[in-house]
Amino acid sequence: MERNVTLDYFKIFLSILVITIHIGPLSATYPLLNWLISQGIARIAVPCFFVINGYYLAKKIEDPKAVKKYILHLLIIYAVWSAFYIVLNIDQPPITVSLFLEYITLGILHLWYVIALVYGTLLLYIAKKFIKNDTILLVLAILIFTIGVFCEPLREGNIHIVRNGFFVGFPFIFLGYYIHTQNLIFKSRDTTLVALIVLSLITLCIESSYARDMCLIRDTYLSLIVCCPAIIIFVFKHSSYRKPSAYLTYLGSLASAIYFIHYFVIMMLWEVSMPYTIIRFGVILFLSIILSIFIIYINKRIKIFL
């Protein structure tokens, strides 16, 4: 089967956006622009990942064995990387029952995406068992996400009541599923997609600017429910494919590896006296790529990291 090279490159771009969220490369020089990028536009990253997951999940969501295998693989990855980051934070307070429950329900650090993918997949599988009409599920997914967007400001501290498999994972995974089952890649026009992407990015910047004025760091914005599916459809419509090779094997896994390891690099450089500039961002990205290559090499032999 040929690989979608365009999608592989786009996923790497999304992983770089995730680093942007955590670093804020322009915060020391252009704070407003930095906010609009790192806390606005860059927020498309994880929802886009969910949409991509949902698109490919559509091919096996009706197969219990395939879903079980997929979820088990995700749980192994989550357990391995969670253990890795827990060990790194060994000087932190001991893990209590409540903290353990938080880890298995909401996730640890950026790994929330993986456990949310597990719960979102389970929700889609269960939903398809009881609701056969995809239009009803589409309305339900949009409604759930919208409720989550308005509820997010209610969170306290680092307890993310919305950033999970229910309010974010399921809606975007379903949208990816819907894109596949409704054949929207071939039905959608470029002019319509470009208009939707441009308008939703503008409203995303407006929403993020408002959040800045309210001193809120948000993971969700209403614009994402339009912007992310439109972007993914556009990427698929203009994708190029190539036969598998050693290079494409690494390329296909690079985005995931960067996503998982970049926070380790950030933690290692935490105490380094270096302002939050493009240079710091570049150093973190470079080291993340180097470590990612090593992780991909190891994962080819022990498939528990990616």
C-alpha positions as CSV (number, residue, x, y, z in Angstrom):
1,M,0.0,0.0,0.0
2,E,1.3,3.4,-1.0
3,R,2.0,6.0,1.7
4,N,0.4,9.4,1.8
5,V,3.6,11.5,1.8
6,T,1.8,14.8,1.9
7,L,-0.1,13.7,5.0
8,D,3.1,12.5,6.7
9,Y,4.7,16.0,6.2
10,F,1.6,17.7,7.4
11,K,1.6,15.6,10.6
12,I,5.2,16.7,11.2
13,F,4.0,20.3,10.8
14,L,1.3,19.6,13.3
15,S,3.8,18.3,15.8
16,I,5.9,21.4,15.4
17,L,2.7,23.4,16.2
18,V,2.4,21.4,19.4
19,I,6.0,22.5,20.4
20,T,4.9,26.0,19.5
21,I,2.1,25.8,22.0
22,H,4.4,24.7,24.8
23,I,7.3,27.1,24.0
24,G,5.9,30.3,22.6
25,P,8.9,31.2,20.4
26,L,7.9,34.8,20.0
27,S,6.8,35.6,23.6
28,A,10.0,37.5,24.4
29,T,9.8,39.8,21.4
30,Y,6.3,39.9,20.0
31,P,3.9,38.9,22.8
32,L,0.6,39.5,20.9
33,L,1.7,37.8,17.7
34,N,3.1,34.9,19.8
35,W,-0.2,34.5,21.6
36,L,-2.2,34.5,18.3
37,I,0.1,31.8,16.9
38,S,0.9,29.6,19.9
39,Q,-2.4,29.9,21.7
40,G,-4.5,30.5,18.6
41,I,-3.5,29.0,15.3
42,A,-1.4,26.3,16.8
43,R,-4.4,24.9,18.6
44,I,-5.5,23.2,15.4
45,A,-2.8,20.6,15.9
46,V,-4.4,18.1,18.3
47,P,-7.9,18.3,16.8
48,C,-6.4,17.7,13.3
49,F,-4.6,14.6,14.7
50,F,-8.0,13.4,16.0
51,V,-9.6,13.9,12.6
52,I,-6.9,12.0,10.9
53,N,-7.2,9.2,13.5
54,G,-11.0,9.1,12.9
55,Y,-10.5,9.0,9.1
56,Y,-8.5,5.8,9.2
57,L,-10.5,4.4,12.1
58,A,-13.6,4.5,9.9
59,K,-12.2,1.4,8.0
60,K,-12.3,-0.7,11.1
61,I,-14.8,0.7,13.6
62,E,-17.3,-2.0,12.8
63,D,-14.7,-4.7,13.6
64,P,-14.5,-5.4,17.3
65,K,-11.2,-7.3,17.0
66,A,-9.6,-4.5,15.1
67,V,-10.8,-1.9,17.5
68,K,-9.6,-4.0,20.5
69,K,-6.2,-4.4,18.9
70,Y,-6.0,-0.6,18.2
71,I,-7.0,0.4,21.7
72,L,-4.6,-2.1,23.3
73,H,-1.8,-0.7,21.2
74,L,-2.7,2.8,22.4
75,L,-2.8,1.8,26.0
76,I,0.6,0.2,25.8
77,I,2.0,3.4,24.3
78,Y,0.3,5.5,26.9
79,A,1.6,3.3,29.8
80,V,5.2,3.4,28.5
81,W,5.3,7.1,27.9
82,S,3.5,7.9,31.2
83,A,6.0,5.8,33.1
84,F,8.8,7.7,31.3
85,Y,7.5,11.1,32.3
86,I,6.5,10.0,35.8
87,V,10.1,8.8,36.4
88,L,11.4,12.2,35.1
89,N,9.2,13.9,37.7
90,I,10.4,11.6,40.5
91,D,11.1,14.6,42.8
92,Q,7.4,15.6,42.6
93,P,4.9,14.6,45.4
94,P,4.1,10.9,45.5
95,I,1.3,9.6,43.3
96,T,-1.9,9.4,45.3
97,V,-5.1,7.6,44.4
98,S,-6.7,10.8,43.1
99,L,-3.6,11.7,41.0
100,F,-3.5,8.2,39.6
101,L,-7.2,8.4,38.6
102,E,-6.5,11.8,37.0
103,Y,-3.7,10.2,35.0
104,I,-5.9,7.3,33.7
105,T,-8.9,9.6,32.9
106,L,-7.4,12.9,31.9
107,G,-3.9,12.0,31.0
108,I,-0.4,13.2,32.1
109,L,1.1,16.3,30.5
110,H,0.7,16.2,26.7
111,L,-0.1,12.5,26.8
112,W,-3.7,13.4,27.4
113,Y,-4.1,13.1,23.6
114,V,-3.4,9.4,23.7
115,I,-5.8,8.5,26.5
116,A,-8.4,10.8,24.9
117,L,-7.9,8.9,21.7
118,V,-8.7,5.7,23.5
119,Y,-11.9,7.0,25.1
120,G,-12.9,8.8,21.9
121,T,-12.5,5.6,19.9
122,L,-14.5,3.6,22.5
123,L,-17.3,6.3,22.4
124,L,-17.5,6.1,18.6
125,Y,-17.6,2.3,18.6
126,I,-20.4,2.3,21.2
127,A,-22.3,5.2,19.5
128,K,-22.3,3.3,16.2
129,K,-23.8,0.3,18.0
130,F,-26.9,2.3,19.1
131,I,-27.1,5.2,16.6
132,K,-27.0,4.1,12.9
133,N,-27.8,7.6,11.5
134,D,-24.5,9.5,11.0
135,T,-26.3,12.8,10.7
136,I,-27.6,12.4,14.2
137,L,-24.1,11.6,15.4
138,L,-22.8,14.6,13.5
139,V,-25.2,16.9,15.3
140,L,-24.4,15.2,18.6
141,A,-20.6,15.5,18.1
142,I,-20.9,19.3,17.3
143,L,-23.2,19.8,20.3
144,I,-20.8,18.0,22.7
145,F,-17.8,20.0,21.5
146,T,-19.7,23.3,21.7
147,I,-20.8,22.6,25.3
148,G,-17.2,21.8,26.1
149,V,-16.0,25.1,24.6
150,F,-18.3,27.1,26.9
151,C,-17.5,24.9,29.9
152,E,-13.7,25.2,29.6
153,P,-13.4,28.5,31.5
154,L,-14.9,26.7,34.5
155,R,-11.8,24.6,35.0
156,E,-9.6,25.1,38.1
157,G,-5.9,25.1,37.8
158,N,-4.4,22.2,35.8
159,I,-7.6,20.1,36.1
160,H,-8.8,20.0,32.5
161,I,-12.5,19.2,32.5
162,V,-12.9,19.6,28.8
163,R,-9.5,18.5,27.3
164,N,-10.5,14.8,27.2
165,G,-11.9,12.0,25.1
166,F,-15.5,13.1,25.5
167,F,-15.5,16.8,24.7
168,V,-12.6,16.9,22.3
169,G,-11.6,13.3,21.3
170,F,-15.0,11.9,20.3
171,P,-16.2,15.0,18.3
172,F,-13.1,15.2,16.1
173,I,-12.6,11.5,15.8
174,F,-16.2,11.3,14.5
175,L,-15.6,14.1,12.1
176,G,-12.7,12.1,10.6
177,Y,-14.9,9.1,10.4
178,Y,-17.7,11.2,8.8
179,I,-15.3,12.6,6.2
180,H,-14.4,9.1,5.2
181,T,-17.8,7.5,5.2
182,Q,-19.4,10.5,3.3
183,N,-16.6,10.7,0.8
184,L,-16.2,14.4,1.5
185,I,-12.7,14.5,0.1
186,F,-14.1,14.0,-3.4
187,K,-17.3,15.9,-2.9
188,S,-15.7,19.1,-1.5
189,R,-14.6,22.0,-3.7
190,D,-11.3,23.7,-3.3
191,T,-12.9,27.2,-3.3
192,T,-15.3,26.2,-0.5
193,L,-12.5,24.6,1.5
194,V,-10.2,27.6,1.2
195,A,-13.0,29.9,2.2
196,L,-13.8,27.9,5.2
197,I,-10.2,27.6,6.3
198,V,-9.5,31.3,5.9
199,L,-12.6,32.4,7.6
200,S,-12.3,29.9,10.5
201,L,-8.6,30.9,11.0
202,I,-9.6,34.5,11.2
203,T,-12.3,33.8,13.8
204,L,-9.8,31.5,15.6
205,C,-7.5,34.5,16.0
206,I,-10.4,36.6,17.2
207,E,-11.4,34.0,19.7
208,S,-7.8,33.6,21.0
209,S,-7.4,37.4,21.2
210,Y,-10.5,37.6,23.3
211,A,-9.2,34.8,25.5
212,R,-6.0,36.8,26.0
213,D,-7.9,39.8,27.1
214,M,-9.7,37.6,29.6
215,C,-6.4,36.1,30.7
216,L,-7.5,32.6,29.7
217,I,-5.3,29.9,28.2
218,R,-7.7,27.7,26.2
219,D,-7.4,24.4,24.5
220,T,-10.6,24.7,22.6
221,Y,-12.2,27.3,20.3
222,L,-15.5,27.1,18.4
223,S,-13.6,27.8,15.1
224,L,-11.8,24.5,15.4
225,I,-14.9,22.4,14.6
226,V,-14.9,24.0,11.1
227,C,-11.2,24.7,10.6
228,C,-9.7,21.3,11.3
229,P,-12.0,19.1,9.2
230,A,-11.7,21.6,6.3
231,I,-7.9,21.5,6.5
232,I,-7.7,17.7,6.6
233,I,-10.0,17.4,3.6
234,F,-7.9,19.9,1.7
235,V,-4.7,18.0,2.6
236,F,-6.2,14.7,1.5
237,K,-7.5,16.3,-1.8
238,H,-4.0,17.4,-2.7
239,S,-1.9,14.5,-1.4
240,S,0.8,12.7,-3.2
241,Y,1.5,9.0,-2.7
242,R,4.7,6.9,-2.9
243,K,5.6,3.3,-2.6
244,P,7.0,2.3,0.9
245,S,10.7,2.8,1.5
246,A,13.1,3.0,4.5
247,Y,12.9,6.8,4.3
248,L,9.1,6.8,4.3
249,T,9.0,4.5,7.3
250,Y,10.9,7.0,9.3
251,L,8.9,9.9,7.9
252,G,5.6,8.3,8.7
253,S,6.6,7.8,12.4
254,L,8.5,11.1,12.8
255,A,5.5,13.2,13.8
256,S,4.4,10.8,16.6
257,A,8.0,10.5,17.9
258,I,8.4,14.3,18.0
259,Y,5.1,14.7,19.8
260,F,6.0,12.2,22.5
261,I,9.6,13.2,23.1
262,H,9.6,17.0,22.7
263,Y,8.3,17.6,26.2
264,F,11.3,15.7,27.5
265,V,13.6,18.1,25.7
266,I,11.7,21.1,27.1
267,M,12.1,19.7,30.6
268,M,15.9,19.1,30.1
269,L,16.3,22.7,29.0
270,W,14.0,24.1,31.6
271,E,16.8,25.5,33.7
272,V,19.0,26.7,30.8
273,S,19.3,30.4,30.7
274,M,17.9,31.0,27.3
275,P,15.0,33.4,26.4
276,Y,11.9,32.1,24.8
277,T,12.9,33.0,21.3
278,I,13.1,31.4,17.9
279,I,16.6,30.1,18.9
280,R,15.3,28.2,21.9
281,F,12.5,26.8,19.8
282,G,14.9,25.8,17.1
283,V,17.2,24.0,19.6
284,I,14.2,22.1,21.1
285,L,12.9,21.1,17.6
286,F,16.4,20.0,16.5
287,L,17.0,17.9,19.6
288,S,13.5,16.4,19.4
289,I,14.1,15.3,15.8
290,I,17.4,13.7,16.7
291,L,15.9,11.8,19.6
292,S,12.9,10.9,17.4
293,I,15.1,9.2,14.9
294,F,16.6,7.1,17.7
295,I,13.1,6.3,19.1
296,I,11.9,5.2,15.6
297,Y,14.9,2.9,15.3
298,I,14.2,1.3,18.7
299,N,10.5,1.0,18.0
300,K,11.2,-1.0,14.8
301,R,12.4,-3.7,17.2
302,I,10.3,-3.1,20.3
303,K,6.9,-1.8,19.2
304,I,5.9,-0.1,22.4
305,F,6.8,3.6,21.8
306,L,4.8,4.6,18.6
